Amino acid sequence: MSLAIESPLQKNNFISNEAVAYALNIQRGILPKKRHLKKISPDFGIIWKPHSVLSGDFYWVSEKNNEFYVCVGDCTGHGIAASLLTVMGINLLNYIVLGKDFSKLGDYLNELDKKWIETFQAEEESGNFNNDWLELSLIKINKKQQTVEFSGAKSKIIIKRKNELLQFRGDNFPIGGWQIEDERNFTSTVIHYENGDEIFLFTDGIVDQFGGYNDKRFGIKQLKSILKLDLNSVNEKIQFLDETLSEWQNDNIQTDDMTILGIKL
């Protein structure tokens, strides 16, 4: 009879793998469900691919005063530490967007920036400041007025309207991180949309993925060429993008967390 003796290292690895799997279930659990997105539009699509099981990317949806709020965020790094930041980001969005009333969307990001920095002030005072930050796109959809208001922190959104793509850039600084600006003031852009417009929020993990014949970045140009396609639905377009990314990546390792959320307005 053989006796299998589990070493402390093996036991720790098992506990670690079990803990990560459980943490992934929690992270998936706090992301919006399909029913939340269906309240905005029946036609939507999502790619959410963690780099290291757990993700530093997240997406968030909420509703207030008959307006819909949608956010896609990219926290520092990936894996366990970054996944904890996503929980913090989602909690702060719930607290700020649902608990406060600002006339401009950018003011919500100003408040988010303030609360994010405050969270790490104790570390800064102890000399152990990690300089964690968050890049995100936040939009507010008003169906009655047919407007999309956009505010971004080192991010951009793309809207497909008929045969053209419209790109809108956020401000060139993140939430949190080293605040080199004298004063951060996140701005807002109001866009009047047309029925049938498709709006896409995404993180840079997609465009930064290496692959192809020459081992190059996927790039914003290739992403735009796919988003510009006339397919039957946004969901079909996102699925096609997912397949194209997999073929492009081939045997290359995934460069970063990947997220894109598309909605037909």
C-alpha positions in Angstrom: 0.0 0.0 0.0 1.4 3.4 -1.0 0.8 6.5 1.2 0.5 9.9 -0.5 2.0 12.5 1.7 1.0 16.1 0.8 3.8 18.6 1.4 3.1 22.0 2.9 3.9 23.5 -0.5 1.5 21.3 -2.3 -1.2 22.0 0.3 -0.6 25.8 -0.1 -0.8 25.5 -3.9 -4.1 23.6 -3.6 -5.5 26.2 -1.2 -4.3 29.0 -3.4 -5.8 27.5 -6.6 -9.1 26.9 -4.7 -9.1 30.4 -3.3 -8.4 32.0 -6.8 -11.3 29.9 -8.3 -13.6 31.1 -5.5 -12.5 34.7 -6.0 -13.2 34.4 -9.7 -16.8 33.4 -8.9 -17.1 36.4 -6.7 -15.7 38.7 -9.3 -18.0 37.4 -12.0 -20.9 37.7 -9.5 -20.5 41.4 -9.0 -20.4 42.1 -12.8 -23.7 43.1 -14.4 -26.0 40.3 -15.5 -27.5 40.1 -19.0 -30.8 41.3 -17.7 -29.3 44.6 -16.6 -27.9 45.2 -20.1 -31.2 44.1 -21.8 -32.9 47.0 -20.0 -30.8 49.3 -22.1 -31.0 47.4 -25.3 -31.8 43.8 -26.5 -28.7 44.0 -28.7 -25.4 44.0 -26.9 -22.1 42.1 -26.8 -19.3 41.7 -24.3 -15.8 40.3 -24.3 -14.3 40.0 -20.8 -11.0 38.0 -20.8 -8.8 38.0 -17.7 -5.0 37.8 -18.3 -4.4 35.8 -15.1 -7.7 34.1 -14.1 -8.7 37.1 -12.1 -9.1 40.4 -14.0 -8.1 44.0 -13.5 -10.8 45.0 -16.0 -14.5 45.4 -15.1 -17.7 46.7 -16.5 -20.6 48.2 -14.6 -24.2 49.2 -15.4 -26.8 51.1 -13.3 -30.0 53.1 -13.7 -31.1 56.3 -12.0 -33.8 58.8 -12.8 -34.7 57.0 -16.0 -31.1 57.3 -17.3 -28.7 54.4 -17.8 -25.0 54.6 -16.7 -22.4 52.3 -18.3 -18.8 52.0 -17.4 -15.8 50.0 -18.5 -12.7 50.2 -16.3 -9.1 49.0 -16.4 -7.2 48.9 -13.0 -3.5 48.8 -12.5 -2.0 45.4 -13.3 -3.9 42.1 -13.4 -4.4 39.1 -11.2 -5.4 39.1 -7.5 -4.2 42.6 -6.6 -5.9 44.2 -9.7 -9.1 42.2 -9.0 -9.4 43.8 -5.6 -9.1 47.2 -7.2 -12.1 46.3 -9.5 -14.2 45.6 -6.4 -13.2 48.9 -5.0 -14.0 50.6 -8.3 -17.4 49.1 -8.6 -18.3 49.9 -5.0 -17.2 53.5 -5.4 -19.2 53.9 -8.6 -22.3 52.6 -6.8 -21.7 54.9 -3.9 -21.0 58.0 -6.0 -23.2 57.7 -9.0 -26.2 56.4 -7.1 -25.7 58.4 -4.0 -24.9 61.8 -5.4 -26.5 64.2 -8.0 -24.1 66.1 -10.3 -25.2 68.0 -13.3 -22.2 66.9 -15.4 -20.9 63.4 -15.8 -17.3 64.6 -15.3 -18.1 65.6 -11.7 -18.7 62.0 -10.9 -15.2 61.2 -12.1 -13.8 64.1 -10.0 -15.5 62.6 -6.9 -14.3 59.1 -7.9 -10.7 60.4 -8.3 -10.9 62.1 -4.8 -12.2 59.0 -3.1 -9.7 56.7 -4.9 -6.8 58.8 -3.8 -8.1 59.0 -0.2 -8.2 55.2 -0.1 -4.4 55.1 -0.5 -3.4 58.1 1.6 -2.6 55.9 4.6 -0.1 53.9 2.5 1.4 57.2 1.2 1.9 58.5 4.8 3.5 55.2 5.8 5.9 55.4 2.8 4.4 52.4 1.1 2.4 54.1 -1.7 1.6 51.7 -4.6 0.5 54.4 -7.0 -2.5 52.4 -8.1 -4.7 54.0 -10.8 -7.8 53.4 -12.8 -8.5 54.1 -16.5 -12.2 54.1 -17.4 -15.0 55.3 -19.7 -18.3 56.3 -18.2 -21.4 57.1 -20.2 -24.9 58.2 -19.4 -27.7 57.3 -21.8 -30.9 59.4 -21.9 -33.3 57.7 -24.2 -36.0 60.4 -24.0 -33.5 63.1 -25.2 -31.5 60.6 -27.3 -28.2 61.7 -25.8 -25.1 59.9 -24.7 -22.9 61.9 -22.2 -19.3 60.7 -22.0 -16.5 61.3 -19.5 -13.3 59.3 -19.6 -10.0 58.9 -17.7 -7.2 58.0 -20.2 -9.8 56.3 -22.4 -11.9 56.6 -25.6 -15.2 55.4 -26.9 -16.3 54.7 -30.5 -19.7 55.1 -32.0 -20.6 53.5 -35.3 -23.2 55.6 -37.2 -24.3 54.2 -40.5 -21.0 54.0 -42.5 -18.8 56.0 -40.3 -17.0 55.7 -36.9 -17.0 58.6 -34.4 -14.3 58.5 -31.8 -14.4 60.5 -28.5 -11.4 60.8 -26.2 -11.6 61.4 -22.5 -9.1 63.4 -20.4 -5.5 62.5 -20.5 -5.1 61.5 -16.9 -6.4 58.5 -14.9 -8.3 58.1 -11.7 -5.7 58.0 -8.9 -2.0 57.4 -9.5 0.6 60.1 -9.3 -1.3 63.3 -9.5 1.1 65.6 -11.3 -1.6 68.0 -12.4 -2.2 71.0 -10.1 -5.9 70.3 -10.3 -7.7 67.5 -12.1 -11.0 68.4 -13.7 -12.7 65.7 -15.7 -14.8 67.0 -18.6 -17.9 65.8 -20.3 -19.1 65.5 -23.9 -22.7 65.3 -24.8 -23.5 63.3 -28.1 -26.9 63.3 -29.7 -27.3 59.7 -31.0 -29.5 58.4 -33.8 -31.5 55.2 -33.6 -29.3 52.3 -34.7 -26.1 53.8 -33.5 -23.6 51.3 -31.9 -21.5 52.4 -29.0 -18.3 50.6 -27.8 -16.4 51.0 -24.6 -13.2 49.1 -24.3 -9.8 48.7 -22.5 -6.4 48.8 -24.1 -5.8 45.1 -23.7 -7.4 44.4 -27.0 -5.4 46.8 -29.1 -2.2 45.9 -27.3 -2.4 42.2 -27.9 0.5 40.8 -29.9 0.1 38.3 -32.7 -0.4 38.0 -36.5 2.3 36.9 -38.9 4.7 39.7 -37.8 4.0 39.5 -34.0 2.6 43.0 -33.9 0.0 44.7 -31.8 -3.6 44.2 -32.9 -3.9 48.0 -33.0 -6.8 50.5 -33.0 -6.9 50.5 -36.8 -7.8 46.8 -37.0 -10.3 47.1 -34.1 -12.0 50.0 -36.0 -12.2 48.0 -39.2 -14.2 45.3 -37.4 -16.4 47.7 -35.5 -17.3 49.4 -38.8 -18.6 46.2 -40.3 -22.3 45.9 -41.1 -23.3 42.7 -39.4 -26.8 41.6 -38.2 -26.2 42.6 -34.6 -23.7 44.1 -32.2 -23.6 40.7 -30.5 -22.6 39.0 -33.8 -19.9 41.7 -34.3 -18.4 41.2 -30.8 -18.4 37.4 -31.4 -16.6 38.0 -34.7 -14.0 40.3 -32.9 -13.5 37.6 -30.3 -12.8 34.9 -33.0 -10.5 37.3 -34.8 -8.5 38.1 -31.7 -8.1 34.4 -30.9 -6.7 33.8 -34.4 -4.5 36.9 -34.2 -3.1 35.8 -30.8 -2.4 32.3 -32.0 0.3 30.8 -29.7 1.2 34.2 -28.1 0.5 34.7 -24.5 -2.3 37.1 -23.6 -0.7 40.5 -23.1 -3.3 42.1 -20.8 -6.8 41.8 -19.5 -9.3 42.4 -22.4 -12.7 44.0 -22.2 -15.1 45.5 -24.8 -18.8 46.2 -24.3 -21.0 47.2 -27.3 -24.6 48.4 -27.2 -27.0 49.2 -30.0 -28.9 52.4 -29.2 
